[in-house]
Amino acid sequence: MKGQKLEVVFKLGSVNAADVLAVLCDYLRELGVPDATNTELYERNVPLNELVGKFHRSRKHYFNVALEGLTLRFAVVSAYKHILLCIENESVSIFPSFDEVVARFISTSGFVQAITLDREFQVWQNMVDIEYFKSCGKSVDSLLLVDNGRRPPLKRMEVDVSKNLGLRNLKNGYVETIGAKMWLGADFWRLSGVDRGVVQEVFETFVENVGHDVLKIEVDSQPFDENSDQKLQKRLWEVLFNKKMGVNRH
Protein backbone atom coordinates (compact mmCIF):
# COMPACT_ATOMS: atom_id res chain seq x y z
CA MET A 1 0.00 0.00 0.00
CA LYS A 2 2.97 2.32 -0.49
CA GLY A 3 1.89 5.89 -1.20
CA GLN A 4 -1.82 5.20 -0.92
CA LYS A 5 -4.60 7.31 0.51
CA LEU A 6 -8.13 6.66 1.73
CA GLU A 7 -10.79 9.36 1.77
CA VAL A 8 -14.07 8.83 3.60
CA VAL A 9 -16.85 11.40 3.22
CA PHE A 10 -19.65 11.85 5.76
CA LYS A 11 -22.74 14.02 5.80
CA LEU A 12 -22.17 17.29 7.64
CA GLY A 13 -23.10 16.92 11.31
CA SER A 14 -23.44 13.13 11.20
CA VAL A 15 -20.21 12.22 13.03
CA ASN A 16 -17.81 13.96 15.38
CA ALA A 17 -14.04 13.87 15.41
CA ALA A 18 -13.69 12.24 18.85
CA ASP A 19 -15.88 9.26 17.94
CA VAL A 20 -14.07 8.71 14.63
CA LEU A 21 -10.67 8.91 16.35
CA ALA A 22 -11.84 6.37 18.96
CA VAL A 23 -12.86 3.93 16.20
CA LEU A 24 -9.46 4.29 14.53
CA CYS A 25 -7.60 3.80 17.82
CA ASP A 26 -9.61 0.66 18.57
CA TYR A 27 -8.71 -0.71 15.14
CA LEU A 28 -5.02 0.04 15.70
CA ARG A 29 -5.16 -1.94 18.94
CA GLU A 30 -6.84 -4.83 17.13
CA LEU A 31 -3.87 -4.82 14.76
CA GLY A 32 -1.55 -5.21 17.72
CA VAL A 33 -0.24 -1.66 17.97
CA PRO A 34 0.91 -1.27 21.63
CA ASP A 35 -0.85 1.30 23.83
CA ALA A 36 2.53 2.89 24.58
CA THR A 37 3.15 3.68 20.89
CA ASN A 38 3.90 7.36 20.46
CA THR A 39 1.57 9.36 18.23
CA GLU A 40 1.87 12.99 17.26
CA LEU A 41 -1.12 15.25 17.96
CA TYR A 42 -0.76 18.98 17.26
CA GLU A 43 3.06 18.49 17.17
CA ARG A 44 3.13 16.86 20.61
CA ASN A 45 3.95 13.25 21.41
CA VAL A 46 1.00 11.39 22.93
CA PRO A 47 0.86 7.62 23.74
CA LEU A 48 -1.84 5.79 21.80
CA ASN A 49 -3.79 4.93 24.96
CA GLU A 50 -4.00 8.64 25.89
CA LEU A 51 -4.78 9.97 22.42
CA VAL A 52 -8.59 10.07 22.58
CA GLY A 53 -8.58 11.63 26.06
CA LYS A 54 -6.08 14.30 25.04
CA PHE A 55 -8.14 15.11 21.98
CA HIS A 56 -11.35 15.38 24.02
CA ARG A 57 -9.70 17.90 26.30
CA SER A 58 -8.51 19.98 23.33
CA ARG A 59 -12.18 20.68 22.44
CA LYS A 60 -11.26 20.85 18.78
CA HIS A 61 -13.51 19.69 15.96
CA TYR A 62 -10.71 18.35 13.75
CA PHE A 63 -7.56 16.29 14.20
CA ASN A 64 -4.25 15.59 12.49
CA VAL A 65 -2.51 12.56 13.98
CA ALA A 66 0.71 10.89 12.84
CA LEU A 67 2.06 7.48 13.84
CA GLU A 68 3.88 4.47 12.37
CA GLY A 69 4.05 5.98 8.88
CA LEU A 70 0.37 6.95 8.94
CA THR A 71 -1.36 10.31 8.90
CA LEU A 72 -4.96 10.48 10.13
CA ARG A 73 -6.83 13.70 9.37
CA PHE A 74 -10.41 14.72 10.10
CA ALA A 75 -11.81 17.99 8.76
CA VAL A 76 -15.18 19.70 8.56
CA VAL A 77 -15.66 21.08 5.04
CA SER A 78 -18.49 23.47 5.86
CA ALA A 79 -18.46 25.27 2.51
CA TYR A 80 -19.34 22.01 0.76
CA LYS A 81 -21.53 20.53 3.51
CA HIS A 82 -19.52 17.42 4.28
CA ILE A 83 -16.93 15.93 6.61
CA LEU A 84 -13.70 14.37 5.35
CA LEU A 85 -11.63 11.65 6.97
CA CYS A 86 -8.30 11.19 5.20
CA ILE A 87 -5.81 8.42 5.94
CA GLU A 88 -2.43 8.50 4.21
CA ASN A 89 0.56 6.20 4.47
CA GLU A 90 4.06 7.53 3.93
CA SER A 91 5.59 4.11 3.31
CA VAL A 92 4.54 0.56 4.17
CA SER A 93 1.42 0.97 6.27
CA ILE A 94 0.48 -0.89 9.43
CA PHE A 95 -3.02 -1.12 7.94
CA PRO A 96 -3.22 -4.42 6.01
CA SER A 97 -6.14 -3.09 3.97
CA PHE A 98 -8.22 0.06 3.76
CA ASP A 99 -11.25 -2.20 3.32
CA GLU A 100 -11.21 -2.98 7.04
CA VAL A 101 -11.18 0.72 7.86
CA VAL A 102 -14.15 1.46 5.60
CA ALA A 103 -16.05 -1.49 7.07
CA ARG A 104 -16.02 0.30 10.42
CA PHE A 105 -17.83 3.33 9.01
CA ILE A 106 -20.30 2.17 6.34
CA SER A 107 -22.97 1.52 8.97
CA THR A 108 -22.82 5.17 10.03
CA SER A 109 -26.03 6.92 9.02
CA GLY A 110 -24.08 9.82 7.52
CA PHE A 111 -21.73 7.72 5.40
CA VAL A 112 -21.58 9.12 1.85
CA GLN A 113 -18.60 7.56 0.07
CA ALA A 114 -15.05 6.27 0.38
CA ILE A 115 -12.29 5.94 -2.19
CA THR A 116 -8.70 4.72 -2.38
CA LEU A 117 -6.19 6.89 -4.24
CA ASP A 118 -2.55 7.03 -5.24
CA ARG A 119 -1.12 9.99 -3.32
CA GLU A 120 1.35 11.27 -5.91
CA PHE A 121 -0.98 10.74 -8.85
CA GLN A 122 -3.75 12.70 -7.17
CA VAL A 123 -1.42 15.60 -6.36
CA TRP A 124 -0.22 16.04 -9.94
CA GLN A 125 -3.62 15.44 -11.53
CA ASN A 126 -5.01 18.36 -9.54
CA MET A 127 -1.98 20.71 -9.49
CA VAL A 128 -2.64 24.04 -11.23
CA ASP A 129 0.37 26.03 -9.95
CA ILE A 130 2.93 26.46 -12.75
CA GLU A 131 5.64 27.51 -10.29
CA TYR A 132 5.18 24.28 -8.35
CA PHE A 133 5.79 22.29 -11.53
CA LYS A 134 8.98 24.26 -12.16
CA SER A 135 10.19 23.88 -8.57
CA CYS A 136 9.92 20.10 -8.99
CA GLY A 137 11.79 20.16 -12.29
CA LYS A 138 8.69 19.40 -14.37
CA SER A 139 8.00 21.14 -17.66
CA VAL A 140 4.57 22.62 -18.47
CA ASP A 141 5.34 23.04 -22.18
CA SER A 142 3.02 20.21 -23.23
CA LEU A 143 0.20 21.18 -20.85
CA LEU A 144 -2.82 23.32 -21.61
CA LEU A 145 -2.72 26.61 -19.67
CA VAL A 146 -5.72 28.79 -18.85
CA ASP A 147 -6.32 32.16 -17.23
CA ASN A 148 -7.35 31.71 -13.59
CA GLY A 149 -10.06 34.35 -14.04
CA ARG A 150 -9.00 36.46 -11.06
CA ARG A 151 -8.37 40.18 -10.91
CA PRO A 152 -4.84 41.63 -10.61
CA PRO A 153 -2.61 41.11 -8.69
CA LEU A 154 -3.89 37.50 -8.35
CA LYS A 155 -4.48 37.14 -12.10
CA ARG A 156 -2.14 34.56 -13.69
CA MET A 157 -2.00 31.56 -15.98
CA GLU A 158 -2.41 28.09 -14.50
CA VAL A 159 -2.49 24.47 -15.65
CA ASP A 160 -5.90 23.32 -16.90
CA VAL A 161 -6.81 20.16 -14.99
CA SER A 162 -10.51 20.18 -15.89
CA LYS A 163 -10.28 17.06 -18.09
CA ASN A 164 -7.78 15.08 -16.05
CA LEU A 165 -8.86 11.54 -15.18
CA GLY A 166 -7.64 12.04 -11.61
CA LEU A 167 -9.58 15.26 -11.13
CA ARG A 168 -11.12 15.81 -7.69
CA ASN A 169 -14.13 18.16 -7.54
CA LEU A 170 -15.70 19.19 -4.24
CA LYS A 171 -19.49 19.20 -4.43
CA ASN A 172 -22.18 19.94 -1.85
CA GLY A 173 -22.25 16.85 0.33
CA TYR A 174 -19.90 14.65 -1.72
CA VAL A 175 -16.74 14.55 -3.83
CA GLU A 176 -16.85 14.10 -7.59
CA THR A 177 -13.95 11.82 -8.47
CA ILE A 178 -13.25 8.23 -9.48
CA GLY A 179 -11.08 5.49 -8.06
CA ALA A 180 -10.16 1.88 -8.69
CA LYS A 181 -11.97 1.05 -5.45
CA MET A 182 -15.00 3.03 -4.26
CA TRP A 183 -17.76 2.61 -1.70
CA LEU A 184 -20.89 4.62 -2.51
CA GLY A 185 -23.68 5.06 0.05
CA ALA A 186 -27.32 6.11 -0.20
CA ASP A 187 -26.52 9.81 0.27
CA PHE A 188 -24.07 9.68 -2.64
CA TRP A 189 -26.75 8.49 -5.05
CA ARG A 190 -29.24 11.03 -3.73
CA LEU A 191 -26.88 14.01 -3.88
CA SER A 192 -25.15 13.21 -7.17
CA GLY A 193 -28.28 12.14 -9.03
CA VAL A 194 -26.42 9.10 -10.36
CA ASP A 195 -28.61 6.09 -11.26
CA ARG A 196 -27.42 3.23 -9.08
CA GLY A 197 -29.16 0.67 -11.26
CA VAL A 198 -27.29 1.82 -14.36
CA VAL A 199 -23.95 1.70 -12.53
CA GLN A 200 -24.67 -1.84 -11.32
CA GLU A 201 -25.62 -2.94 -14.83
CA VAL A 202 -22.61 -1.41 -16.58
CA PHE A 203 -20.03 -2.56 -14.01
CA GLU A 204 -21.82 -5.79 -13.10
CA THR A 205 -18.65 -7.85 -12.68
CA PHE A 206 -16.99 -5.21 -10.50
CA VAL A 207 -19.74 -4.34 -8.00
CA GLU A 208 -20.73 -5.78 -4.64
CA ASN A 209 -23.48 -4.84 -2.23
CA VAL A 210 -21.69 -4.69 1.12
CA GLY A 211 -24.69 -3.89 3.29
CA HIS A 212 -26.16 -0.70 4.77
CA ASP A 213 -27.23 0.33 1.25
CA VAL A 214 -23.58 0.73 0.22
CA LEU A 215 -22.33 -0.36 -3.20
CA LYS A 216 -18.64 -1.23 -3.57
CA ILE A 217 -17.03 -0.85 -6.99
CA GLU A 218 -13.59 -2.41 -7.43
CA VAL A 219 -12.16 -2.38 -10.94
CA ASP A 220 -8.52 -2.84 -9.86
CA SER A 221 -6.75 -3.93 -6.69
CA GLN A 222 -4.38 -0.94 -6.89
CA PRO A 223 -5.30 2.78 -7.06
CA PHE A 224 -5.24 4.47 -10.43
CA ASP A 225 -1.93 6.01 -11.46
CA GLU A 226 -0.24 7.20 -14.66
CA ASN A 227 0.01 3.60 -15.91
CA SER A 228 -3.64 2.64 -15.35
CA ASP A 229 -6.17 1.78 -18.05
CA GLN A 230 -7.44 5.13 -19.33
CA LYS A 231 -10.43 3.65 -21.16
CA LEU A 232 -11.72 2.22 -17.91
CA GLN A 233 -11.27 5.53 -16.12
CA LYS A 234 -13.08 7.40 -18.88
CA ARG A 235 -15.95 4.92 -18.67
CA LEU A 236 -16.24 5.46 -14.91
CA TRP A 237 -16.46 9.23 -15.43
CA GLU A 238 -19.10 8.83 -18.13
CA VAL A 239 -21.32 6.45 -16.16
CA LEU A 240 -20.94 8.02 -12.72
CA PHE A 241 -20.93 11.71 -13.61
CA ASN A 242 -21.91 11.94 -17.29
CA LYS A 243 -18.59 13.60 -18.12
CA LYS A 244 -16.19 13.01 -20.96
CA MET A 245 -12.69 13.33 -19.59
CA GLY A 246 -9.35 13.48 -21.40
CA VAL A 247 -6.07 11.70 -20.96
CA ASN A 248 -3.71 11.79 -17.99
CA ARG A 249 -1.20 14.48 -18.79
CA HIS A 250 0.91 14.53 -15.65
C-alpha positions, -999 to 999 in steps of 0.1 A, spaced: 0 0 0 30 23 -5 19 59 -12 -18 52 -9 -46 73 5 -81 67 17 -108 94 18 -141 88 36 -169 114 32 -196 118 58 -227 140 58 -222 173 76 -231 169 113 -234 131 112 -202 122 130 -178 140 154 -140 139 154 -137 122 188 -159 93 179 -141 87 146 -107 89 164 -118 64 190 -129 39 162 -95 43 145 -76 38 178 -96 7 186 -87 -7 151 -50 0 157 -52 -19 189 -68 -48 171 -39 -48 148 -15 -52 177 -2 -17 180 9 -13 216 -8 13 238 25 29 246 32 37 209 39 74 205 16 94 182 19 130 173 -11 152 180 -8 190 173 31 185 172 31 169 206 39 132 214 10 114 229 9 76 237 -18 58 218 -38 49 250 -40 86 259 -48 100 224 -86 101 226 -86 116 261 -61 143 250 -81 151 220 -114 154 240 -97 179 263 -85 200 233 -122 207 224 -113 209 188 -135 197 160 -107 184 137 -76 163 142 -42 156 125 -25 126 140 7 109 128 21 75 138 39 45 124 40 60 89 4 70 89 -14 103 89 -50 105 101 -68 137 94 -104 147 101 -118 180 88 -152 197 86 -157 211 50 -185 235 59 -185 253 25 -193 220 8 -215 205 35 -195 174 43 -169 159 66 -137 144 54 -116 116 70 -83 112 52 -58 84 59 -24 85 42 6 62 45 41 75 39 56 41 33 45 6 42 14 10 63 5 -9 94 -30 -11 79 -32 -44 60 -61 -31 40 -82 1 38 -112 -22 33 -112 -30 70 -112 7 79 -141 15 56 -160 -15 71 -160 3 104 -178 33 90 -203 22 63 -230 15 90 -228 52 100 -260 69 90 -241 98 75 -217 77 54 -216 91 18 -186 76 1 -151 63 4 -123 59 -22 -87 47 -24 -62 69 -42 -25 70 -52 -11 100 -33 14 113 -59 -10 107 -89 -38 127 -72 -14 156 -64 -2 160 -99 -36 154 -115 -50 184 -95 -20 207 -95 -26 240 -112 4 260 -100 29 265 -127 56 275 -103 52 243 -84 58 223 -115 90 243 -122 102 239 -86 99 201 -90 118 202 -123 87 194 -144 80 211 -177 46 226 -185 53 230 -222 30 202 -232 2 212 -209 -28 233 -216 -27 266 -197 -57 288 -188 -63 322 -172 -74 317 -136 -101 343 -140 -90 365 -111 -84 402 -109 -48 416 -106 -26 411 -87 -39 375 -84 -45 371 -121 -21 346 -137 -20 316 -160 -24 281 -145 -25 245 -157 -59 233 -169 -68 202 -150 -105 202 -159 -103 171 -181 -78 151 -160 -89 115 -152 -76 120 -116 -96 153 -111 -111 158 -77 -141 182 -75 -157 192 -42 -195 192 -44 -222 199 -19 -222 168 3 -199 147 -17 -167 145 -38 -169 141 -76 -139 118 -85 -132 82 -95 -111 55 -81 -102 19 -87 -120 11 -55 -150 30 -43 -178 26 -17 -209 46 -25 -237 51 0 -273 61 -2 -265 98 3 -241 97 -26 -267 85 -50 -292 110 -37 -269 140 -39 -252 132 -72 -283 121 -90 -264 91 -104 -286 61 -113 -274 32 -91 -292 7 -113 -273 18 -144 -240 17 -125 -247 -18 -113 -256 -29 -148 -226 -14 -166 -200 -26 -140 -218 -58 -131 -186 -79 -127 -170 -52 -105 -197 -43 -80 -207 -58 -46 -235 -48 -22 -217 -47 11 -247 -39 33 -262 -7 48 -272 3 13 -236 7 2 -223 -4 -32 -186 -12 -36 -170 -8 -70 -136 -24 -74 -122 -24 -109 -85 -28 -99 -68 -39 -67 -44 -9 -69 -53 28 -71 -52 45 -104 -19 60 -115 -2 72 -147 0 36 -159 -36 26 -154 -62 18 -181 -74 51 -193 -104 37 -212 -117 22 -179 -113 55 -161 -131 74 -189 -159 49 -187 -162 55 -149 -165 92 -154 -191 88 -181 -213 64 -162 -209 80 -127 -209 117 -136 -219 119 -173 -186 136 -181 -162 130 -210 -127 133 -196 -94 135 -214 -61 117 -210 -37 118 -180 -12 145 -188 9 145 -157 
